[in-house]
């Protein structure tokens, strides 16, 4: 039976040692065996559990929800695979929506009809996000229009202010995480509340837009990481919200 020290498992899975330690601290993934020298090691059953954790995280589950699902044995390995199949089907649907948008533009151009510059910019943004990071919220036409209207309501100046605030807010939350400040601390709670307010400025509180946005971040971790929003940081914020 294979065994992995924490560094070995991190290297083979592409995770960080810090993430595995975090999972250990919250009781989500505890190494099953302790060696005579005191080292704890992961066994094959732990790797299976880790795969389930990562699969459910990719599907948008919070760590708290995953912990609860393990405790009441809600999901078997087959259940997780079925969820992943459904998730991939949703991603395929998003790609099909993008294809439909491009086909509509192509049809307009073929008919020598005007296509607004704003619409072209939206398509280009979506295409770039998918190409670089696999990030595609899969918003439909109605949701795209709703987001556009909110942007017009706030105005370009306010949008620029928010764009400048985001990296500052992320850095402040990361600093609290690095210090080991618990999510229940008032300072972290205030930062998490502001995080939620900025998201709601974009989504307008629409639950479907919020769901698609959260799912897209989970689908494309490199996109979030490029802005400093690691999975560990997102988990930290979610714990502050709960």
Helices and strands as residue ranges (DSSP letters): H 6-13, H 17-25, E 33-34, E 40-41, H 44-58, H 63-71, H 77-110, H 117-133, H 141-179, H 186-203, H 207-219, H 221-225, H 231-241
